[in-house]
Structure formats: structure tokens, C-alpha cells
């Protein structure tokens, strides 16, 4: 008897249907996403490799799940939209996998749908995931606005309105939904500025699809290159992130590809793009 196969846009939006199922989620394959999928009770996971990125953070969750005997693999970021599990299931191609997934018959280059069917028939029952705490870190203050690093958009709070947010999540809308750009319980959070990880760009450059929606809302937004900062790690963005794409609001405040994310944030002064560029 095979297990159900469930597609989800993000591991931050899971319901009871994933328990005991093979979960194909649009999230990156980092440790946070792996933990959330396992904690939700999925039997096996297929995620997105997010361009692999700095320190191979985009696939680090596979080893994390290997330790509890949970089969997990990723699809190549160029093969399907990140942030869209249904697209991964429809056209994703397997790029990385752990030992339990290999033992179930999954191989690199296999269609994600075929891999999901194999996992539905042969994935072992995993153990419980070790504790993992997503982080929220106050990094400083600029122009009267607090600067916070969030390891995941799932750590967003209502009080983040007006703050500068460096969010370790990918910069893609969830399944193309505009209400997933920067929202909490369906309501927009009006951040002072927001930065995400570009997850390697990916199919149709979905890794930065939040930026136009945030532009529409008047929120300066940018992505950092996945090779410059670990995906799923807000502090890494602050320490080493380099901007890869910007929206018009961010460009008006001096953001540009190739600029250090920290330098741009430190240069923000109110709403005046010609204001002082002296760091704190």
C-alpha cells in the first residue's frame, strides 16, 4: 500500500494532510525547512535545492534528515519554481538526495513525480527530528527603525511593521500568490525594507518574485545572491550577503546589485535616497 503524495507551496503552511505522506514542498532544502516538514509528520520530503548556495545551505537539510532515517531529496532549482510544490511535482528533476532516499530507489536526474511514487512505496518510517529553533535576531537600528534578521519568513511578527528585515527565506511568492509576499495571517506587514535570498534565481527567475509585489506596496525590497549568504540564515545575510536584485523602491534608496546588503541597510536614512550614507 502506497502513501499519499501531497504538494505544498511552503513548509510554513502545512496542515494535517501531510502527516504520513510524501511531501513535495516548494521550500528550500535547508535545515529549517527539513525540520518543519519532519515536525509536521511527513514520511518523506522533496524540496528545492535553492541553487545549493553558500556552504551548501540549500541542501543541508538532507543530512539533517539522514540522521533520523527520513528519506529526503531536492529538485534542481532551474527545473521548477521555488515556492511551488505543485510545479516541483509536475516538472522538477531530482538533484540531491540522502541515503534513505537512495535506498528507496531515488536517483539524481529522475523526475520528481517518479521519485515521489518510489518514496510513497518504499520510504522508511523516520524517527523524530532533533530540536531546531528558528532564529530572530536584532541586528541594530537605522533611521529610527530596528533591523532584524529572521531565519524564515515563518518568524514574521505583527510588530515587524516599520522594521528593516533580512529574511533567510527565498524571495519567491508561494505558488505565485501575491498575499504571500510579506504577510501575517493574510494581512500585509509594512516593513521599512525587506531582503530575501534569491535561491539561485531558478526557473523563470521565481526566486525574486516577491520584489514586484512589494514594489506595488511601496516596500523597498531586494534579494541577496545565494552564494553570498546561507539560505535560511538571517544573520548570514547581514554578515556576508551581496545584493543580486532590487525593486524600484529599493533602487531609489541606493540599493544596487553587487552592493553589500549590510552597507545598504546601514546607509538608509529615512525616505531620502540622497541622505547621509555614514554608517552607524
C-alpha positions as CSV (number, residue, x, y, z in Angstrom):
1,X,0.0,0.0,0.0
2,X,1.5,3.3,-1.1
3,X,1.4,6.6,0.9
4,X,-0.4,9.7,-0.2
5,X,1.6,12.3,-2.1
6,X,0.9,15.9,-1.0
7,X,2.2,19.1,-2.7
8,X,2.5,22.3,-0.7
9,X,3.8,25.8,-1.6
10,X,5.8,26.1,1.7
11,X,6.7,24.1,4.8
12,X,5.4,27.2,6.7
13,X,1.9,26.5,5.5
14,X,1.3,22.8,6.3
15,X,-1.9,21.2,7.5
16,X,-2.9,17.8,8.8
17,X,-2.9,16.2,5.3
18,X,0.9,16.0,5.3
19,X,1.1,13.6,8.3
20,X,2.3,10.2,7.0
21,X,2.5,11.5,3.4
22,X,5.3,12.1,0.9
23,X,5.5,15.9,1.0
24,X,6.6,17.8,-2.1
25,X,7.1,21.4,-0.9
26,X,8.4,24.5,-2.7
27,X,10.6,25.4,0.2
28,X,14.4,25.4,0.1
29,X,16.2,22.2,1.2
30,X,17.9,23.8,4.2
31,X,17.8,22.6,7.8
32,X,14.8,24.8,8.8
33,X,12.6,23.5,6.0
34,X,13.7,20.0,6.7
35,X,12.8,20.4,10.4
36,X,9.4,21.9,9.7
37,X,8.5,19.1,7.2
38,X,9.6,16.4,9.6
39,X,7.9,18.1,12.6
40,X,4.6,18.2,10.7
41,X,4.7,14.4,10.4
42,X,5.7,13.9,6.7
43,X,7.0,10.4,5.9
44,X,9.4,11.7,3.2
45,X,10.3,15.1,1.7
46,X,11.1,16.6,-1.6
47,X,12.3,20.2,-1.5
48,X,14.1,22.7,-3.8
49,X,17.9,22.9,-3.8
50,X,17.7,26.7,-4.0
51,X,20.9,26.9,-6.1
52,X,22.7,25.0,-3.3
53,X,24.4,28.2,-2.3
54,X,26.9,29.2,0.3
55,X,28.2,26.3,2.4
56,X,25.7,24.1,0.5
57,X,23.0,25.5,2.8
58,X,20.3,24.8,0.2
59,X,20.6,21.1,0.6
60,X,21.9,20.9,4.3
61,X,18.5,19.6,5.4
62,X,19.2,16.2,3.7
63,X,22.0,15.3,6.1
64,X,19.9,16.6,9.0
65,X,17.1,14.1,8.0
66,X,19.5,11.3,7.2
67,X,20.3,11.3,10.9
68,X,16.7,10.3,11.7
69,X,16.4,7.9,8.8
70,X,14.0,10.1,6.9
71,X,14.1,9.9,3.1
72,X,14.6,13.4,1.5
73,X,15.7,14.8,-1.8
74,X,15.7,18.1,-3.7
75,X,14.8,19.2,-7.2
76,X,17.1,21.3,-9.2
77,X,16.3,25.0,-8.7
78,X,16.3,25.5,-12.5
79,X,13.8,22.7,-13.1
80,X,10.8,24.1,-11.2
81,X,9.6,27.2,-9.4
82,X,10.9,27.5,-5.9
83,X,7.9,28.2,-3.6
84,X,5.6,26.0,-5.6
85,X,5.4,22.3,-4.6
86,X,2.9,21.5,-7.4
87,X,5.3,22.8,-10.0
88,X,8.1,20.7,-8.4
89,X,5.9,17.6,-8.6
90,X,4.9,18.4,-12.2
91,X,8.3,19.1,-13.7
92,X,11.0,19.0,-11.1
93,X,14.2,16.9,-11.6
94,X,16.0,15.4,-8.7
95,X,19.4,17.0,-8.0
96,X,20.4,15.8,-4.5
97,X,19.3,13.0,-2.1
98,X,20.2,11.4,1.1
99,X,20.8,7.8,1.9
100,X,17.3,6.7,2.8
101,X,16.0,8.2,-0.4
102,X,18.7,6.3,-2.4
103,X,17.7,3.1,-0.6
104,X,14.1,3.7,-1.7
105,X,15.3,3.8,-5.3
106,X,15.5,7.6,-6.0
107,X,18.4,8.8,-8.2
108,X,19.8,12.1,-9.4
109,X,18.2,13.1,-12.7
110,X,14.9,11.3,-12.0
111,X,11.6,13.2,-12.5
112,X,10.3,14.4,-9.1
113,X,6.9,12.7,-9.7
114,X,8.7,9.3,-10.2
115,X,10.8,9.9,-7.1
116,X,7.6,10.7,-5.1
117,X,6.0,7.5,-6.3
118,X,9.0,5.5,-5.2
119,X,9.1,7.2,-1.8
120,X,5.4,6.6,-1.4
121,X,6.0,2.8,-1.7
122,X,9.4,2.4,-0.1
123,X,10.2,5.3,2.3
124,X,11.1,4.0,5.8
125,X,9.4,5.3,8.9
126,X,11.6,8.0,10.3
127,X,12.4,8.9,13.8
128,X,11.6,12.2,15.5
129,X,13.6,15.3,14.3
130,X,16.0,16.8,16.8
131,X,15.1,20.2,18.2
132,X,15.7,23.1,15.9
133,X,14.9,26.7,16.8
134,X,14.4,29.2,14.1
135,X,16.0,32.5,14.9
136,X,15.0,36.1,15.2
137,X,18.0,38.4,15.8
138,X,18.0,42.1,16.4
139,X,21.0,43.4,14.4
140,X,20.9,47.1,15.0
141,X,18.9,50.3,14.3
142,X,18.9,52.8,11.4
143,X,16.8,55.9,10.8
144,X,14.8,55.1,13.9
145,X,13.9,51.6,12.6
146,X,15.1,48.4,14.2
147,X,17.0,46.0,11.9
148,X,16.1,42.3,12.4
149,X,17.5,39.1,10.9
150,X,14.9,36.3,10.5
151,X,15.9,32.8,9.6
152,X,12.5,32.2,8.0
153,X,9.5,34.3,6.8
154,X,7.6,32.0,9.2
155,X,9.1,34.0,12.0
156,X,7.4,37.2,10.9
157,X,5.6,39.1,13.6
158,X,3.0,41.9,13.5
159,X,5.5,44.2,15.2
160,X,7.9,43.9,12.3
161,X,5.9,46.6,10.6
162,X,8.3,49.6,10.2
163,X,11.4,47.4,10.7
164,X,14.2,46.5,8.3
165,X,14.0,42.8,7.8
166,X,16.8,40.5,6.5
167,X,14.8,37.2,5.9
168,X,16.7,34.0,5.2
169,X,13.8,32.6,3.2
170,X,13.8,32.5,-0.6
171,X,12.4,35.6,-2.4
172,X,9.6,33.7,-4.2
173,X,5.9,34.2,-3.9
174,X,4.2,30.9,-2.6
175,X,2.7,29.4,-5.7
176,X,2.6,32.8,-7.2
177,X,0.2,34.2,-4.6
178,X,0.6,37.9,-4.0
179,X,-0.7,37.5,-0.5
180,X,2.4,35.6,0.4
181,X,4.9,38.4,-0.3
182,X,5.2,39.6,3.3
183,X,2.1,38.8,5.1
184,X,1.0,37.5,8.5
185,X,-2.4,35.8,8.8
186,X,-3.3,37.1,5.4
187,X,-2.5,40.8,6.2
188,X,0.4,42.7,4.7
189,X,3.3,43.6,7.0
190,X,4.5,47.1,6.0
191,X,8.3,46.6,6.6
192,X,10.6,49.6,6.3
193,X,12.6,47.4,3.9
194,X,12.9,43.6,3.3
195,X,15.7,41.4,1.9
196,X,15.5,37.8,0.9
197,X,17.7,35.1,-0.6
198,X,17.5,34.7,-4.4
199,X,17.8,30.9,-4.2
200,X,19.9,30.9,-7.3
201,X,17.1,32.6,-9.3
202,X,15.7,29.3,-10.6
203,X,13.1,28.5,-13.2
204,X,11.6,31.7,-14.7
205,X,13.6,33.6,-12.0
206,X,11.0,32.8,-9.5
207,X,13.5,33.3,-6.7
208,X,12.8,37.1,-6.7
209,X,9.1,37.1,-7.5
210,X,8.2,38.8,-4.2
211,X,10.0,42.0,-5.3
212,X,7.4,43.3,-7.8
213,X,4.6,42.7,-5.3
214,X,6.5,44.6,-2.6
215,X,7.2,47.3,-5.1
216,X,3.4,47.6,-5.6
217,X,3.0,48.0,-1.8
218,X,5.7,50.7,-1.7
219,X,8.2,48.4,0.3
220,X,11.8,48.7,-0.7
221,X,12.9,45.1,-1.3
222,X,16.0,43.2,-2.6
223,X,17.4,39.7,-2.8
224,X,21.0,38.6,-1.9
225,X,22.9,36.2,-4.0
226,X,22.6,32.6,-2.7
227,X,26.4,32.2,-3.0
228,X,27.0,35.2,-0.7
229,X,24.8,34.1,2.3
230,X,23.4,30.9,3.6
231,X,19.7,30.5,2.8
232,X,17.7,30.1,6.0
233,X,20.1,32.3,8.0
234,X,19.2,35.9,8.5
235,X,22.5,36.7,10.3
236,X,24.5,35.3,7.3
237,X,22.7,37.8,5.1
238,X,23.8,40.6,7.4
239,X,27.4,39.3,7.7
240,X,28.2,38.5,4.0
241,X,25.1,39.0,1.8
242,X,25.6,40.7,-1.5
243,X,22.6,42.2,-3.3
244,X,21.6,40.5,-6.5
245,X,18.2,42.1,-7.5
246,X,16.3,45.1,-6.3
247,X,12.9,46.7,-6.8
248,X,12.4,50.3,-7.8
249,X,11.7,51.4,-4.3
250,X,15.0,50.0,-3.1
251,X,16.9,51.4,-6.0
252,X,15.6,54.8,-5.2
253,X,17.2,54.4,-1.7
254,X,20.5,53.4,-3.2
255,X,20.3,49.6,-3.4
256,X,22.1,48.1,-6.4
257,X,23.3,44.6,-7.5
258,X,26.8,44.0,-6.2
259,X,26.4,46.1,-3.1
260,X,26.8,44.5,0.4
261,X,23.4,44.1,2.0
262,X,24.7,45.4,5.3
263,X,26.2,48.5,3.6
264,X,22.9,49.4,2.0
265,X,20.9,48.9,5.3
266,X,23.4,50.9,7.2
267,X,23.1,53.7,4.6
268,X,19.3,54.1,4.9
269,X,18.2,57.4,6.3
270,X,14.5,58.0,6.4
271,X,12.9,58.1,3.0
272,X,15.6,60.3,1.4
273,X,17.8,58.4,-1.1
274,X,20.2,61.4,-1.1
275,X,20.6,61.4,2.6
276,X,23.6,60.7,4.7
277,X,25.5,57.5,3.8
278,X,27.5,57.4,7.1
279,X,27.3,54.1,8.9
280,X,26.0,54.0,12.5
